[in-house]
């Protein structure tokens, strides 16, 4: 309890000291803290990009920068002789008593920060109370061994992606805790209203939902599991996790650090899944920050992003106090226009995982008083639900092999539109694809190695309603069998025939019948003009292959 007055004294002292004198006091301060929160005036974007290599810029307002640094980074900053002021860390703005968790109960008002043990228990209770709807998945561990937990809601037993996958994740900066509680509340709200509220039932039935309330548990519980008091931005190694991802412009390790256990766990998790939309929740400002963060160029889907984020902000404005969520362009901004960072999770997901992710800044106060958390829920929950609906719009469908009907992984590229990895890919197991896009008329190219590309031109995408487009691609190297080489029984509907007559070869041929699972169900040698008896086959669609010498012909038939 003595730490806060001493810190305030140090800050007051620093405000009135020359730079050299500040350095002496600050060096002592940084030795007693794992990270320093401070502010300074900047002279231009180039200066911020240089400083951003060793300090973490938190936000920029006019000509004022708010930033964090670990001990090493802060010592490098001191050598720049830039006037600055140390700030009270967000997690020490309130007293320890104000941040202590309330007694754990089966019902919640969502107006307190839980202990770490309460958090884990609460997550497990979701699975216990809704086993048919929710599964708690641990994707890995933090530096100090705490769990990185996701609530998986709906489609628990699906072997692959048949509906769009959606992800919310929060608090990768450990002292930014508004989203932590809002995500716990969102999990509870979805589960408790399934079968009751039509909108919630529709969302859970239509999406594969993943929610991670706490991405940096070591930062949030840096001072111990009992309370969020003393939380830090960085992880236990003093690394900013939102600078620790591969970057489209700056390469694999833009922050100069190795990938942290938390980063590795999330990258592995993202690669295993096929997220269509996601959102990364932060605090410190009140704005929807859309990509890119690393460079000035706009995304191919800039119009879509502006529309989506404007919908989020406008809905918040309709249900919140005056002045809330109005920063920058009345609550929305392109990331680079605000300030540039490298190694951010948002750009990683968009560029390397072909996902659509934006960064949501929920509250100007990084760690609001617990009793104010319900109002942030009231301000934001409609927008959080609305954003989930975005995954259900645009273009969707299934891509298959035209001969076998097997699902294919293909690239879906929007001609004269897609740039910088904005294309999407169909799922390799199901062939399903999802392409959110701004309403308009587009031409889509479907392509995969070994297949003839197909272009669907002038397809109109509507507002608020998905366009469903199944696509079949033809293999490049397979000779299509000529219609005259197999008589009527090959082509449906013709249920009268139980035989297929094969012509067009001089001697004998090997004839194989393959079902849509790829299993050969019939294989015989036949001579010229002989018939293949298919009466024993079950009704269905089959692939017929005729091999004679070095030539293979193939085609499909339907057994009625």
Secondary structure, 3 states (H helix, E strand, C coil): CCHHHHHHHHHHHHHCCCHHHHHHHHHHHHHHCCEEEEEEECCCHHHHHHHCCCCEEEEEECCEEEEEEEHHHHHHHHCCCCCEEECCCHHHCCCHHHHECCCCCCCCCCCCCCCHHHHHHHHHHHHHHCCCCEEEEEEEECCCCCEEEEEEECCCCCCCCCCEEEEEEECCCCCCCHHHHHHHHHHHHHHHHCCCCHHHHHHHHHEEEEEECCCCHHHHCCCCCCECCCCCCCCCCCCCHHHCCCECCCECCCCCCCCCHHHHHHHHHHHHCCEEEEEEEECCCCEEEECCCCCCCCCCCHHHHHHHHHHHHHHHHHCCCCCCCCHHHHCEEEHHHHCCCCCCHHHHHHHHCCCEEEEEECCCCCCCCHHHHHHHHHHHHHHHHHHHHHHHCCEEEEEEECCCCCECCCEEEECCCCCCCCCEECCCCCCEEEECCCCEEEEEEEECCCECCEEEEEEEEECCECEECCEEECECCCEECCHHHECHHHCCCCCCCCEEEECCCCCEEEEEEECCCCCEEEEEEEECCCEEECCCCCCEEEEEEEEECCEEEEEEEEEC
